[in-house]
């Protein structure tokens, strides 16, 4: 493209951007929040319990029951691929459980560990990128060093992972969102899961933080299946390697769901040695609400299909608009995930921050550029996370159309600045 | 008393004890649990929310609202003596908040601290005895050294406390249950609270863990009032000294209540620097249930009066039976608290463990002897905690009558063994 053509392109994009700003939009694609209509589908929860007694006759209003309601754990055992006896049901947030797992490992000796992580000279976690900013924030809060590992269409680049974990005993963990990964929608291949389970690690207390946040969050009729990480770890002689996390936050109510922790018997015992000092038991009535509302694993599946019917049109709209506006321009690529909550938009190198800034100036709030990387630092400045679930369909359409305009403008300005 | 008289007394007690064992009782006075009838009084909670929207129009089903519902904090601000803006409402357990306060202090630098507690050579907490075993269990789990401080009728012996905190910069905290203390029912005098707030501590990051668990749990028509610890700390130039904890576990539902954390603005900011990495917000719908059910501070007071009507007869029965069975014998003393959940029974030195063991053999479960002391070690082996709220009145009467029999037997055997 000649400089004149570039200038003409930029000028057209500028006009479009000025028109966009003039609209005075106020749209928010920042966080993976369920929409009010999604939450409406779970309103049966509110009146689901009129007598708070468990299946085995326990008065759920009182203290106790640290491991969570067995009948609730039974509903999620298949989806999370954790035997009921190794699956605990807790409070309203799996993020809390991930945070606490790190805290407990810092302050208590993990099975297989030589010492508390707080007594190690340094702790390093591997962070497949793009990844989830709240994972990275926990590491940063507790001074855990993060090393980025590139994602592939099959999950983290296992050649890199295997080399890093074999070389350094201070590498103690890896963050994984194995199904419909946040934010690029990747589903880990069976071979990736097997290699994670089988690999030799220099640290005897290496842990996979398996955040299976989107285990049942399918958007197509072909639900993705991933390999059973706990079984594979045990099979390869690393039974205590994986911590499995999940929650119903994006199934029932985002703020009032139930979170799950699953692991090996030794890890569960270690976990309870901490939580039994901390807790008088989870809110068992809220757990019973989930049992009454979801019924069983089939009920869970049907509820997720109903939710997908609300979410799918928004994901389709994003893909359709980006294709119409940016397809064939070479200015961007984007994912079309089969589940989960996010779409990753890749823009030309050095443009992501400016796209987010100009979108903001036009009233379209996006997740900060860099958020998908440790320390908020995307070295290529390319990756933008789009979260289309919360706004209604018309708002998603307006926001993505605006984002495409911004991408055209920023890319043209960038191209001109380097000619 | 002559040896013959002692033998006769022991033989009578033995007969009574054998008759007790023959009854095959199965009674439990171990934990401070609300009775089913108490919980029934809160059953209005279950259907209290049919539309989950806050006073200011926020959809409470979704993520967010880390500080908790303002309208709930407003109900508890007076009872907990914490300004609404410095009072956070969280999940279902204040024990969790106390645990997390210690964890956050171990892993993050407290306002006024020179370093993280995890980086200190040693951390010591003062433990007024008798005290609460779950406080001690948290310290023990994290290797925090505990030093017992005797209780007086006005609270901890402040001469001892002042000396210990002034002498050693590793003394970083003290556990306090300032109103109707667990287990002896003591109400801290204004002078005790003032001295706690005013005293000079060698540690710049000393904290009072102010577990105001029984703030509104009165059993008489003269509610105990304690001094305002946050205000006194600020007044004496130690604004960041106190962490205030409270909960509705013994107000509404024990397992599904709401817990509170209150402190200085600097401490709240520090707290949120941790919790904002951990949490996506508390269960706000359960908080709204509390708002709808309790209404306001007057509603809370009325509800507590209704609960007291169920609890008071049990405390009265304990006092009446112990007076009838042991009064004037010199074999025991016991508290007659004006609120809270516990009665402390003091038996002759060296007898508490044996009383608990023999009670157990007769089907009466008591809190383990020593539980009210750090490391489960009551050096005098004298203190037994009685928790009369959970069993029904007839069971309490049967259990306490049995306990009195056991005390007579163990004391007689002890007296004989030392003649």
Interface residues (C-beta under 8 A of the other chain):
Chain A: X31 X33 X34 X36 X39 X42 X46 X47 X49 X50 X52 X59 X60 X61 X62 X63 X64 X65 X91 X92 X93 X95 X96 X99 X100 X103 X106 X107 X108 X118 X134 X137 X138 X141 X142 X249 X253 X254 X255 X256 X273 X274 X277 X278 X279 X280 X281 X282 X283 X284 X285 X286
Chain B: X31 X33 X34 X36 X39 X42 X46 X47 X49 X50 X52 X59 X60 X61 X62 X63 X64 X65 X91 X92 X93 X95 X96 X99 X100 X103 X106 X107 X108 X118 X134 X137 X138 X141 X142 X249 X253 X254 X255 X256 X273 X274 X277 X278 X279 X280 X281 X282 X283 X284 X285 X286
